[in-house]
C-alpha cells in the first residue's frame, strides 16, 4: 500500500496558489497593455481629422499663393492684391468669409524674404496648430512662396 500512495501524482495546494498568482500577474499585465493601447489609439484615430483640416487649408492657400505676387500680411490675416482674404478667427480659417478649416487652435501668418541667385522671393510662413486641445494637436510651420515671375 505505501507504494501505491507514492504513484498518486497530483497538484498540491502550494502549487495551486503559485499557479493562481502567476495567472493573476499575466492578466494584470495584459490589462495594463490593453489600457495603454486603447487610450493611445484614440489619438491615432483623431489625427486624420486634423490632417484633413490642414489639407483643406493648404489646398486653397497653395492655389492662391501661386497666382499672386504680393500680399498684405498681418498676424491673423492675409489680403492678396486683388484677390482673396484669408483670416483666422473663432478657431477657424476663413477664405473670403467662407470657413475652410476648423478646430484651429492657433494660426499666424508671417511675411519673409528669401534671396536665391539675386532673385528675391517673398515667402509667407504659416504657423498652424489644429486639434481638440494643446496636447492632442498637430503643429506645423510651412513656408509658401508667392509668385515671383
N, C-alpha and C positions, 0 to 999 in steps of 0.2 A: 503493500500500500504506500509506503513512503516514496517509492519510485514513481508511482502514479501522480503524486502531487507535484513533483518536480517538472513533469511534462506539461502541466497546465500553464501555458504562456498566456498572459492577459495584460491588460493595461492597469497600472496601479493608480492610486489616487494622486500621487505626486506627479506622475506623467500626464494625467488628465489636466491637472492645474497648469502645468507648463504648456500644454497644447492650447488651452484656452487663453493664456496670457499672450502667447505668440500670435494666435488668431486675432485677438483684440488689437495688438500692435499693428498688424498688417491692415486691418480695417481702418484704424485711425490714420495711418499713412495714406491710404487710398482716399479717404475722406478729405484730408488736407490737400492732396494733389488735385482732386476734383473741384474743391472750392476755389483754389487759385486759378484753375483752368477756366471755370465758368465766370469768374469775376473779370479775368483778362479778356475773354472772348467778346464781351460787350464793347470793349474799346476797339477791337478789330472790326466788329460789325458796324460801329458808328463812323469809322474812318472813311469809307466810300461815300457816305452822305456829305461829309465836309469836302472831300475831294471833288465831288460833282459841283458843289457851290463854287469852288475855286476854278474849276474848268469852265463854268459858265462865264465867270468874270473875265478870265484870260481869253476866251473865245471872242467876246465882244471887244474887249480892250485891245487885243492884238490886231484885229482888223482895223480899228480906228486909228491906232498909233502909226500904222504903216501908210495911212492915207493923208496924214497931216504933218507939216514940218515944224509947226510951233504950237505952243500951248501955254496958257496961264495956269500955274500950279500953286495951290495953297496946301495947307496940311491935309484938309479933308475934301478938296475939290479940284477937278481939272476941267478947264474950259479950252477945248481945241478951237483954233481960229476958224470961225465959220463952220464949226462942226458941233458934235455932241458935248454934253456936260456930264461928267461923272462926279458923283458926290457920295460921301459916306455919312450916313446919319441913321439913327434908330436901329442899330445893329443890322444894317443892310447897305448894299451898294446900289445906287440908282444911276441909270443912264437915261438922261432926259426925263426924269421923274418916273421911270419905269423900273421896278425892282428886278435886278438881275442876279443878285446873290444875297442870301440871308444867313442868319446865325453868325454874322461877322462881329467878332469881339473888338477888333482893332484894325484900322486901315489908315495908313498915312502915305501921302504922295510927296516925293522929294525930287526936285529937278537937279540934274547933274550935267557936266560936260566931260567929254572924252575925246582926246586927240589921237588920231591914227594917220600917219604919213601926211601931216599938215592939213588934215581934214578934221574939222570939229564936228563931233556928233553930239546931239542933245539927247540925254537919257532922262527917263523918269523912273525912279526907284519906287516900287510899291512894297511896303512893309505890311503884310496882312496876317491876321490871326483869325481862324474860323473854328467854331466848335460850340459846345454847351457851356463849358466853364474854362477857367485858365489851365487846369491840369489836363483836361481831356480835349485838347485843341490841337490844331495844326498851324504851325507858324512858317511863313515863307517870306523871303526878301527877293524880289525879282526886279531886274533891270530891263526896261523896254526902251528900244532905240526909236526915236522919231525919224520920219522920212528925211533923208539928207541929200538926195539927188534930184 
